[in-house]
Amino acid sequence: MVKKYTSMAYAKADDMLFGNAKFPVKTGLGLEIGAGYTTPEINYAPRPQAGKSKDKLIKEYERITTDVMSRMVQIGAPSIILETEHVEQMSNNPSWGAEVAHAQKTIMEEYHDEYGIKCALRHTIGDIREDRDFLQLRGDKYSVFLEAFEECAKSGADMLAVESMGGKEVFDYSILRNDTAGILFGIGVLGSIDMEMIWTDIAKIAKKTGTVATGDTDCAQANTAMFIAGGLLDKNLAHTTAIVARAISAPRTLCGFEAGATGPGKDCGYENTIIKAISGVPIAQEGKSSTCAHSDLMGNVTMQCCDVWSNESVEYHGEFGGTTVQCWSETLAYDCAMMNTALKLGKGKDLRDILALSDKYRDPQGYVVSYENAYRVGQAIAKDGNNNYLRAKNAALESCNIVEEGINSGKLRLTRFEINALAKVKADLVALTDDADKFMSESLTKYKQEVAVFRPENYGL
Amino acid sequence: MLDLKLEDIDGILVRYNVALEKEMTPDEAAEELYPKDELIYPIAKSIYEGEEDDVVDGLKAAIAAGKKPIDLINDALMVGMGVVSKLYDDGIIFLPNVMMSADAMLNGIEFCKSQTTEVPEPKGTVVCHVAEGDVHDIGKNIVAALLRAAGYDVTDLGRDVPVDEVIAAVVKGKPIMLTGTALMTTTMYAFKEINDKLLEKGLKLPFACGGGAVNQDFVAQYDLGVYGEEASDAVKIADAILASGNDIEKLRAEFHKH
């Protein structure tokens, strides 16, 4: 049994700040995360043709690593994290991922030895537990999945992560049909069950290999909702619905830390400020410097409490200013220099508030993840921390309440459509039972019938 | 925390969507578009509302009144879906409404088919797939639903589809268009392999690609590629093929926006 969070790590929201975590994490070559400074984390994708063979992939990652390390030294950046998000070939063939990790770490060690730059290598294993027709969360695929973690850890990766997909089959069906109960079931219940299983095992591998189990993100679900919602003029999904999915993702992501992960959580977990408030772990975040990957209406607010600042991902190719990884790591490094300067000057909280306020009223998603509101969602989760279903429902309802307050203040101005969608989601949530067993039973019946690819045995049900 | 005054916020962001929101509610806008025929109206309205049972009830009533089941597909179900599509294109309703309406319409089509031995005539066949190595299929599912809702016969190959299986489906199905979606840069390279194999076989059909990391520059690198930025572009590209032929350059001129 994992130990669940039932209280807050921070006494109040104002105690949270970028570059500072209650429980800092030492990792890699001289790096400490959340220990009073922020660190850039560059993430990249190989060019399409690089996936054709193992040798091509290794060469591509060697180029990427050398480019980043050289640029960081050229501009005097004190620290850097490289995040290699596996392409499927690397996770399905664990030796490929391991060889890439080894090649990258060898280069990073050379730079550390020569220049003393603090650095660490994060490998994010792909969630390969799917075949063509179904999620296959347990069984043979799971064995390869865990092997990929262990091989990378043994070969040079300092930090282990994943963006897992438990619950996605029900979520994908539900989010396109405004089905609030399905969103809650997919992320908050099924996702949490899967998270507890995989992170218990990943944490064991990290302990055995002396590496850091960093955490997960609900990219597959909450970010899908965020991407579908899009910008202010997009008409694909209400942003008020998207923030409820996000709120539900926090108790799900928290399961990883309850099972043994220590942070820094993954960059694209926009739920991470909530996670930090409850757990005190350091967090990675992305925002304005991840526009190379996507647009999300939360360019600055996500920086408010980050310990690691990331660009999400950029395809490796040339730009006027160098290769993309050089350009974006440089941008990230200057962002971190600004935050670290504010900390040194004792102006950190002022900068934090400016960052939050510049996006807080832009969108209901930014409004809820603004740190003082994120803290409130955290409290709603911790209140029923031992019950995966109830805490997910609490988080969803609290996010609805927060958005309503924002609307009533006049500062968060939404369209009639968004307001109606919020009312619908809230009414759906209020109508749901407080009995987790009853909800589970009803949901199993309903989604087994409606979602052809949903297999309860994936979750031990 | 520090806070902004209400009057200061407008200088930081502009809520263009609030300013542009239509006066009319979606229900009111739909009401203006429904056909007036008293047998067709309830079917069209039930499709807009995504009420599958009501669609079937409406179809039963229309059949009892003498309408032919096969005719109701085009004269009622497609008309109702046309209302939904127009409201979506106009930015009045959102994607989940379209998906629920599409479910209701497809349910209605199945009912009509069960009431007759006649075979409905689709607008054309489109083959949809997710690139080999890629299991992320929500984008493909949206594309397939929107195409079906627009009257196309969709061959959905699913996700993580081997290149040769795509080729075989194109050879067998003779589609007017192939679609491919991908999330990762290294999986979308399969699109180029598909393109090359199609050309080897002399199959020159538009290959509409989009999703995650896919961009217009990459898609334009191979001869058959037409980039779709939004899922709804798939329907627009298919409609353009029916209207004006499958000239790739013409399609690119229309759909390549960057």
Interface residues (C-beta under 8 A of the other chain):
Chain A: A13 D14 A45 P46 R47 P48 Q49 A50 G51 K52 V87 E88 Q89 E130 D131 R132 D133 D172 I175 L176 R177 N178 T224 I228 L232 L233 K235 N236 L237 A238 E315 D350 D353 I354 A356 L357 S358 K360 Y361 R362 Y371 E372 S409 G410 K411 R413 L414 T415 R416 F417
Chain B: M1 L2 D3 L4 L6 I9 I12 L13 R15 Y16 N17 V18 L20 E21 T25 P26 Y88 G91 I93 F94 L95 P96 N97 M99 M100 D103 G133 D134 V135 D137 I138 N141 I142 A145 G158 R159 D160 V161 M184 T185 T186 T187 M188 Y189 K192 A213 F218
